[in-house]
Amino acid sequence: MQSSRLLQAAARRAGAAIRGLGHDVAAAGGGPSGGRALNSLAASSANWSSNAAAAAVQLNPFPLGGTLNQMRTATLLPGEGIGEEVNGALVEVFEAADVPLEFETFRFSNYEEGLPQEVINSFKKNLVAMKGPFTTPVKSKYTSINILLRRDFDLFANIVHAYSIPGVQSRLGGVDVVMIRENTEGEYSGMEHEAVPGVVESLKIITEARSMRIAQYAFAYAAANNRKKVTAVHKANIMKSGDGLFLDCCKRVAAEYPYIEFEGMIVDNTCMQMVSRPQQFDVMILPNLYGNIVTNIAAGICGGPGLFPGANIGENGAVFEQGARHSGLDIAGKNKANPTGQILGGVMMLRYLQLTKHADAIENAVMRVLEGNKARTPDVGGSATTTDYTKAIISHLE
């Protein structure tokens, strides 16, 4: 079917986005407004069954290409906390590696106004961005910058690859898991209101259209990258309609891939299994909130949040970043931050742009530094500063 073919092509390109080290990794309120959003989502879900193929023709998660050494421009959002330091390291490494790419840099933190128009215009023009962490205060009434980016540009798939890095001590070895998270709905839909004083309703939105889309993406990725098993994470024993729909969509897509083992796993059991026997996991499909939790657990058991990259893939562009989105406010400005995840996020972006030679050179330099214990930041048992670590990477560029 047309949608499957398009998603298979997308997943092959996703697999190329951060392939390296022998890994076949994927790129990888309430009120009237809430009512309009619900109606829109319901219409989107209804259209899936009747017009899936026609809609899929519009799907092109990887619109960019180009030839090696063609100068490109990307949007850069340093973010907050350690964002300036880790993105500064990224830019230094790119310059040292003669990457044919320029950044348009935007700094902002005024959540009241949402995404600045100049950022929206830049991304629409460049279709690719690097993003640092943005802090979302617990008591803030404004929508997270992270959610605004994912929602406004329909960055539907968040891909994080966690694996055991040679030379980096971790709690458990032999881990190699790709987590593919639905990035646009679920508990992050932002539809909350106080029904009566003291009673808050928070709506979790699960649609057939978006569940089918992420499931097809995940299975296409697994097939393209010779992965053997896909695990769908859910809580359908309790949330029988919402998570039940998500699980059913995953099962329907799994039936199209009989050569790939499929299992469903309840989210609480998944968390326990991830910290006790993570080697059993290969590719995972997760709804939004569960994906956020499980990717952070996986990063933690493999060495820490500073090590792994992430990608947010949409139909008309992509945003790359650190896989575990931690602002590191306690170490911000102290020259202690580990920029590995952000630099490898940049490697993902270079492969997305088909700048494979530069991507390979940078990734190899990072891995030589980590494997050889040349310089390490405190979070992975060393005493090097962010500056020292960055210089060590640059010195290993070939």
Summary of the structure (lengths in Angstrom):
residues: 398
radius of gyration: 20.2
end to end distance: 44.0
largest distance: 64.0
contacts: 1418
relative contact order: 0.18
helix: 44%
strand: 19%
